[in-house]
Amino acid sequence: MNDLEFARRVAPRLGELYGEAKRSRHSFPRHTLNCTRAVASLCCDLLASANGVDWPDGLDSKIGAVARARRINDY
């Protein structure tokens, strides 16, 4: 499974957004970076467990929280 397939498995709309961001990577590298980071943040939000704990704001913290909760391996 590649990164685009992973995004589509998390949520179809997420896959659409991720694919759109990837298509612009050569023409608009900075914009693509911002878009893919936003999509990664959304992905973390979708994978977060709904246990009511405070959810971090930064992408690095979100990725760490999802990894610690072992939510990444569910896909």
WOZINOR-V834599 format. One record per helix or strand of 2 or more residues. SS is the DSSP state (@ for helix, = for strand). FROM is the first residue (numbers start at 1). TO is the last residue. If there is no record, write none. Layout:
BEGIN
{{SS & FROM & TO} {SS & FROM & TO}}
END
This chain:
BEGIN
{{@ & 3 & 10} {@ & 12 & 23} {@ & 29 & 47} {@ & 59 & 68} {@ & 72 & 74}}
END
